[in-house]
Amino acid sequence: MSRANSHNFSLGYKSKINPDQLAPIYIFYRYGSVQKKRSAEINVIGKEWDQKSQHFHKSVKYNTEYSKDVEFIDKLKRKFNEMAIELNRG
């Protein structure tokens, strides 16, 4: 029996970066053997991004300077869930 494919979305850097380097965050999409990536149009300093949680570190998350970026990331993550459910329905 073959394994069913699922739609996977994630956020992160295109490649490994230095902690003090400013780099764009990418949206990654994977379904079976199909892999796509697109820039989220947000630039983040390496030490302010948590790869595991795919979000800003907690110390930065509540900083008013980043409020628009945090809100954008939160909306994206909500959309990921909605899109995955919709795509799995067919």
N, CA and C of each residue as an Amber inpcrd file, in Angstrom:
protein
   270
   0.8380000  -1.1730000   0.0000000   0.0000000   0.0000000   0.0000000
   0.8880000   1.2430000   0.0000000   0.6050000   2.1630000  -0.8910000
   1.4220000   3.3750000  -0.9720000   0.9720000   4.4090000   0.0530000
   1.8980000   5.2340000   0.4090000   1.6340000   6.2770000   1.3940000
   0.9630000   7.4630000   0.7260000  -0.0500000   8.0230000   1.3490000
  -0.7670000   9.1690000   0.7910000   0.0690000  10.4360000   0.9410000
   0.0660000  11.2460000  -0.0840000   0.7660000  12.5290000  -0.0310000
  -0.0810000  13.5410000   0.7200000   0.5800000  14.5010000   1.3460000
  -0.1430000  15.5870000   1.9960000   0.4980000  16.9080000   1.5950000
  -0.2550000  17.9640000   1.7110000   0.2110000  19.3000000   1.3620000
   0.9350000  19.8820000   2.5790000   2.1850000  20.2820000   2.3900000
   2.9900000  20.8100000   3.4850000   3.4660000  22.2160000   3.1690000
   3.2480000  23.1170000   4.1030000   3.7000000  24.4960000   3.9890000
   4.6630000  24.7730000   5.1340000   5.6870000  25.5720000   4.8760000
   6.6010000  25.9670000   5.9400000   7.2210000  27.3230000   5.6190000
   7.8150000  27.9280000   6.6350000   8.4890000  29.2160000   6.5110000
   9.9360000  29.0550000   6.9450000  10.8250000  29.7670000   6.2800000
  12.2260000  29.7080000   6.6790000  13.1200000  30.4140000   5.6870000
  14.4140000  30.2690000   5.9070000  15.4040000  30.8590000   5.0170000
  15.6780000  29.9040000   3.8590000  16.0800000  30.4640000   2.7470000
  16.4130000  29.6750000   1.5630000  17.6400000  28.8060000   1.8120000
  18.5890000  29.3290000   2.5610000  19.8000000  28.5890000   2.9120000
  20.2600000  29.0470000   4.2950000  21.2760000  28.3980000   4.8090000
  21.7990000  28.7510000   6.1400000  22.4060000  30.1580000   6.0930000
  22.1290000  30.9530000   7.1350000  22.6490000  32.3280000   7.1810000
  23.3550000  32.5750000   8.5100000  24.1130000  33.6560000   8.5570000
  24.7640000  34.0820000   9.7910000  23.7250000  34.7090000  10.7210000
  23.9090000  34.6150000  12.0400000  22.9490000  35.1830000  12.9830000
  22.7430000  36.6930000  12.8340000  23.7600000  37.4140000  12.3730000
  23.6410000  38.8710000  12.2410000  23.2500000  39.3080000  10.8420000
  23.0020000  38.3690000   9.9540000  22.6810000  38.6820000   8.5580000
  21.1810000  38.9000000   8.3780000  20.8330000  39.9070000   7.5850000
  19.4500000  40.1800000   7.2280000  19.1350000  39.4000000   5.9630000
  18.0920000  38.5820000   5.9920000  17.7600000  37.7380000   4.8430000
  16.2450000  37.5920000   4.7210000  15.7520000  37.3560000   3.4980000
  14.3070000  37.1900000   3.3080000  13.8080000  35.8330000   3.8140000
  12.5890000  35.8290000   4.2920000  11.9150000  34.6000000   4.6990000
  11.1750000  34.0630000   3.4730000  11.2220000  32.7600000   3.2870000
  10.5700000  32.1220000   2.1460000   9.4170000  31.2470000   2.6070000
   8.4220000  31.1290000   1.7430000   7.3150000  30.1990000   1.9390000
   7.6550000  28.9630000   1.1200000   7.6720000  27.8080000   1.7630000
   7.9640000  26.5550000   1.0770000   6.6920000  25.7190000   1.0110000
   6.4520000  25.1070000  -0.1530000   5.2980000  24.2340000  -0.3500000
   5.7980000  22.9060000  -0.8920000   5.2770000  21.8230000  -0.3300000
   5.6810000  20.5020000  -0.8010000   4.4560000  19.5920000  -0.8500000
   4.3380000  18.8840000  -1.9600000   3.2890000  17.8830000  -2.1260000
   3.8680000  16.7480000  -2.9560000   4.1150000  15.6270000  -2.3320000
   4.7570000  14.5130000  -3.0300000   6.1320000  14.9380000  -3.5130000
   6.3550000  14.8720000  -4.8230000   7.6550000  15.2640000  -5.3740000
   7.6900000  16.7240000  -5.8300000   6.5810000  17.4340000  -5.7160000
   6.5050000  18.8450000  -6.1200000   6.9960000  19.7240000  -4.9730000
   7.9740000  20.5810000  -5.2700000   8.4880000  21.5100000  -4.2650000
   8.5400000  22.9060000  -4.8680000   7.9570000  23.8660000  -4.1850000
   7.9430000  25.2560000  -4.6470000   8.3900000  26.1570000  -3.5010000
   8.9370000  27.3140000  -3.8610000   9.2840000  28.3070000  -2.8460000
   9.0460000  29.6940000  -3.4140000   8.6890000  30.5980000  -2.5250000
   8.4300000  31.9780000  -2.9030000   8.7550000  32.8760000  -1.7250000
   9.2930000  34.0410000  -2.0260000   9.6420000  34.9860000  -0.9730000
   8.3780000  35.5240000  -0.2990000   8.4170000  35.6150000   1.0210000
   7.2950000  36.1760000   1.7870000   7.4110000  37.6870000   1.8710000
   8.4630000  38.2500000   1.2740000   8.7080000  39.6920000   1.2400000
   8.8890000  40.2960000   2.6300000   9.4600000  39.5020000   3.5260000
   9.8310000  39.9710000   4.8570000  11.2970000  39.6310000   5.0480000
  12.0880000  40.6160000   5.4510000  13.4940000  40.3810000   5.7560000
  13.6720000  40.3560000   7.2610000  14.3700000  39.3250000   7.7430000
  14.5410000  39.1230000   9.1770000  16.0160000  38.8400000   9.4710000
  16.5020000  39.3970000  10.5620000  17.8680000  39.1020000  11.0130000
  17.8740000  37.6810000  11.5750000  18.8940000  36.9260000  11.2500000
  18.9780000  35.5110000  11.6050000  18.7170000  35.1800000  13.0630000
  19.2580000  35.9760000  13.9790000  19.0960000  35.6760000  15.4000000
  17.6880000  35.9900000  15.9210000  16.8620000  36.6600000  15.1160000
  15.5010000  36.9950000  15.5340000  14.4780000  35.9770000  15.0460000
  14.9040000  34.9890000  14.2570000  13.9970000  34.0090000  13.6780000
  14.2230000  32.6390000  14.3100000  13.1470000  31.9820000  14.6930000
  13.2090000  30.6420000  15.2710000  12.8010000  29.6290000  14.2030000
  13.7690000  28.8660000  13.7050000  13.5110000  27.9050000  12.6300000
  12.5140000  26.8300000  13.0530000  12.6130000  26.3820000  14.2930000
  11.7590000  25.2880000  14.7520000  10.2830000  25.6960000  14.7930000
   9.9910000  26.8480000  15.3510000   8.6030000  27.3100000  15.4370000
   8.1710000  28.0620000  14.1840000   9.1060000  28.3450000  13.2920000
   8.8500000  29.0780000  12.0520000   8.1730000  30.4250000  12.3440000
   8.7410000  31.1270000  13.2950000   8.2070000  32.4300000  13.7030000
   9.3370000  33.2110000  14.3660000   9.0520000  34.4620000  14.7200000
  10.0240000  35.2640000  15.4560000  10.2400000  34.6560000  16.8360000
  11.4240000  34.8950000  17.4150000  11.6650000  34.4930000  18.8030000
  10.7160000  35.2800000  19.6980000  10.3620000  34.7150000  20.8320000
   9.4150000  35.3660000  21.7450000   9.8730000  36.7440000  22.1730000
  11.1780000  36.9470000  22.3470000  11.6910000  38.2510000  22.7740000
  11.4260000  39.3310000  21.7280000  11.3320000  38.9530000  20.4700000
  11.0990000  39.9020000  19.3800000   9.6150000  39.9750000  19.0310000
   8.9100000  38.8850000  19.2320000   7.5050000  38.7680000  18.8330000
   6.6240000  39.8740000  19.4200000   6.9050000  40.2860000  20.6470000
   6.0750000  41.2820000  21.3220000   6.6340000  42.6910000  21.2290000
   7.6650000  42.8800000  20.4150000   8.2410000  44.1940000  20.1740000
   7.3450000  44.9350000  19.1840000   6.9340000  46.1460000  19.5130000
   6.0230000  46.9010000  18.6410000   6.6380000  47.2190000  17.2830000
   7.9560000  47.2360000  17.2100000   8.6480000  47.5030000  15.9450000
   8.3460000  46.4150000  14.9020000   8.0730000  45.2040000  15.3630000
   7.8280000  44.0770000  14.4620000   6.3570000  43.6790000  14.3870000
   5.4690000  44.4820000  14.9280000   4.0640000  44.0900000  15.0300000
   3.4340000  43.7560000  13.6660000   3.7410000  44.5270000  12.6310000
   3.1640000  44.2430000  11.3100000   3.7050000  42.9300000  10.7380000
   4.9990000  42.6870000  10.9290000   5.5920000  41.4420000  10.4340000
   5.0460000  40.2370000  11.1910000   4.8830000  40.3640000  12.4990000
   4.3430000  39.2730000  13.3110000   2.9120000  38.9780000  12.8820000
   2.1280000  40.0220000  12.6650000   0.7420000  39.8600000  12.2260000
   0.6940000  39.1760000  10.8570000   1.5940000  39.5580000   9.9530000
   1.6520000  38.9550000   8.6230000   1.9810000  37.4620000   8.7220000
   2.9630000  37.1060000   9.5530000   3.3470000  35.7020000   9.7300000
   2.1860000  34.9170000  10.3340000   1.4880000  35.4970000  11.3210000
   0.3420000  34.8250000  11.9320000  -0.7560000  34.5540000  10.8990000
  -1.0370000  35.5380000  10.0430000  -2.0410000  35.3570000   8.9930000
  -1.6260000  34.2660000   8.0190000  -0.3420000  34.2620000   7.6490000
   0.1610000  33.2280000   6.7380000  -0.0200000  31.8360000   7.3270000
   0.3200000  31.6730000   8.5890000   0.2160000  30.3600000   9.2220000
  -1.2360000  29.9050000   9.3210000  -2.1620000  30.8380000   9.5540000
  -3.5910000  30.4880000   9.5570000  -4.0260000  30.0570000   8.1600000
  -3.5500000  30.7820000   7.1390000  -3.8940000  30.4310000   5.7660000
  -3.3220000  29.0780000   5.3730000  -2.1290000  28.7470000   5.8690000
  -1.5380000  27.4380000   5.5810000  -2.4940000  26.3320000   6.0140000
  -3.0280000  26.4550000   7.2240000  -3.9560000  25.4400000   7.7340000
  -5.2150000  25.3700000   6.8830000  -5.7750000  26.5200000   6.5500000
  -6.9880000  26.5600000   5.7400000  -6.7390000  25.9660000   4.3540000
  -5.6210000  26.3420000   3.7330000  -5.3170000  25.8530000   2.3860000
  -5.0670000  24.3500000   2.3910000  -4.3580000  23.8460000   3.3860000
  -4.0790000  22.4120000   3.4490000  -5.3740000  21.6090000   3.5660000
  -6.2940000  22.0840000   4.3780000  -7.5830000  21.4080000   4.5260000
  -8.3430000  21.4290000   3.2020000  -8.3720000  22.5960000   2.5790000
  -9.0750000  22.7500000   1.2990000  -8.4460000  21.8850000   0.2020000
  -7.1280000  21.8570000   0.1280000  -6.4320000  21.0630000  -0.8910000
  -6.6000000  19.5690000  -0.6550000  -6.6590000  19.1410000   0.5950000
  -6.8440000  17.7220000   0.8840000  -8.2470000  17.2430000   0.5300000
  -9.2080000  18.1460000   0.5620000 -10.5710000  17.7930000   0.1430000
 -10.6600000  17.4770000  -1.3350000  -9.7990000  18.1600000  -2.1000000
  -9.7780000  17.8970000  -3.5440000 -10.3120000  19.0010000  -4.2650000
